[in-house]
């Protein structure tokens, strides 16, 4: 897999203060031990799977970014899935991944792929840990083909020591605003849909954006 330079002109969405975390140790140190848990309730996860079933087509090449031991993809549908995360043991245990790699997006935003390699990029329950979300979203756009879909989902749960200050201090709508800022900084996405539901105890939020 080759790589291309990060698109020029992508400025940080968050200020130095907004990027701060309680735990400023390396993310790879924090995620050195696997956590075989899910980060939302079963109703949230079922709604996420239903959303994926709606926006993905069988055979799509999918980047499951900031993934773990489970991808929440629909059962019985074949996709070509590349997983990215910070813990190799978790990724190796994920039976939906055809291949995977470890990379800290807070220290290196450039993904090891050529342009237009994917039909979809998924980022579930993890965006709150990105210190440079605009630059990461620009990379998501670069590796997506035209018409490809980006799905970023989140709830009100997080590891408080690793979430960025801007996310910790924001309301749910404020968090939608942060994602809007990141998409605007990245460029290359059409007007996006925001889904707001409460299928169970955890609120379900998802931003669905198409690459132009």
SULNOR-V603833 format. One record per residue. N is the residue number from 1. RES is the residue in three letters. NEAR is the number of other ideal C-beta (glycine too) atoms within 10 Angstrom. Layout:
[[N:RES:NEAR] [N:RES:NEAR]]
This chain:
[[1:UNK:10] [2:UNK:8] [3:UNK:13] [4:UNK:14] [5:UNK:7] [6:UNK:17] [7:UNK:15] [8:UNK:6] [9:UNK:8] [10:UNK:20] [11:UNK:8] [12:UNK:14] [13:UNK:25] [14:UNK:21] [15:UNK:10] [16:UNK:9] [17:UNK:9] [18:UNK:17] [19:UNK:18] [20:UNK:14] [21:UNK:20] [22:UNK:11] [23:UNK:13] [24:UNK:10] [25:UNK:10] [26:UNK:13] [27:UNK:18] [28:UNK:14] [29:UNK:10] [30:UNK:16] [31:UNK:21] [32:UNK:12] [33:UNK:9] [34:UNK:15] [35:UNK:13] [36:UNK:11] [37:UNK:8] [38:UNK:16] [39:UNK:18] [40:UNK:22] [41:UNK:16] [42:UNK:12] [43:UNK:15] [44:UNK:27] [45:UNK:21] [46:UNK:14] [47:UNK:22] [48:UNK:23] [49:UNK:15] [50:UNK:12] [51:UNK:21] [52:UNK:24] [53:UNK:14] [54:UNK:10] [55:UNK:17] [56:UNK:19] [57:UNK:11] [58:UNK:9] [59:UNK:11] [60:UNK:18] [61:UNK:16] [62:UNK:26] [63:UNK:25] [64:UNK:26] [65:UNK:26] [66:UNK:20] [67:UNK:26] [68:UNK:26] [69:UNK:21] [70:UNK:18] [71:UNK:20] [72:UNK:23] [73:UNK:21] [74:UNK:15] [75:UNK:7] [76:UNK:7] [77:UNK:13] [78:UNK:11] [79:UNK:21] [80:UNK:14] [81:UNK:22] [82:UNK:24] [83:UNK:25] [84:UNK:20] [85:UNK:23] [86:UNK:23] [87:UNK:20] [88:UNK:14] [89:UNK:15] [90:UNK:21] [91:UNK:21] [92:UNK:13] [93:UNK:14] [94:UNK:18] [95:UNK:8] [96:UNK:18] [97:UNK:22] [98:UNK:12] [99:UNK:10] [100:UNK:17] [101:UNK:15] [102:UNK:14] [103:UNK:17] [104:UNK:12] [105:UNK:24] [106:UNK:19] [107:UNK:11] [108:UNK:10] [109:UNK:20] [110:UNK:17] [111:UNK:25] [112:UNK:14] [113:UNK:18] [114:UNK:12] [115:UNK:12] [116:UNK:13] [117:UNK:17] [118:UNK:26] [119:UNK:21] [120:UNK:23] [121:UNK:26] [122:UNK:27] [123:UNK:26] [124:UNK:27] [125:UNK:22] [126:UNK:20] [127:UNK:24] [128:UNK:22] [129:UNK:21] [130:UNK:26] [131:UNK:22] [132:UNK:23] [133:UNK:30] [134:UNK:21] [135:UNK:22] [136:UNK:26] [137:UNK:30] [138:UNK:24] [139:UNK:25] [140:UNK:28] [141:UNK:22] [142:UNK:23] [143:UNK:23] [144:UNK:25] [145:UNK:13] [146:UNK:9] [147:UNK:10] [148:UNK:24] [149:UNK:22] [150:UNK:26] [151:UNK:23] [152:UNK:27] [153:UNK:24] [154:UNK:26] [155:UNK:23] [156:UNK:13] [157:UNK:16] [158:UNK:18] [159:UNK:16] [160:UNK:12] [161:UNK:12] [162:UNK:18] [163:UNK:19] [164:UNK:24] [165:UNK:17] [166:UNK:22] [167:UNK:22] [168:UNK:17] [169:UNK:11] [170:UNK:16] [171:UNK:9] [172:UNK:13] [173:UNK:10] [174:UNK:11] [175:UNK:21] [176:UNK:16] [177:UNK:13] [178:UNK:20] [179:UNK:23] [180:UNK:15] [181:UNK:16] [182:UNK:25] [183:UNK:25] [184:UNK:12] [185:UNK:19] [186:UNK:24] [187:UNK:14] [188:UNK:18] [189:UNK:22] [190:UNK:11] [191:UNK:8] [192:UNK:17] [193:UNK:12] [194:UNK:14] [195:UNK:13] [196:UNK:11] [197:UNK:13] [198:UNK:13] [199:UNK:16] [200:UNK:16] [201:UNK:12] [202:UNK:20] [203:UNK:16] [204:UNK:22] [205:UNK:21] [206:UNK:23] [207:UNK:22] [208:UNK:16] [209:UNK:26] [210:UNK:17] [211:UNK:23] [212:UNK:13]]
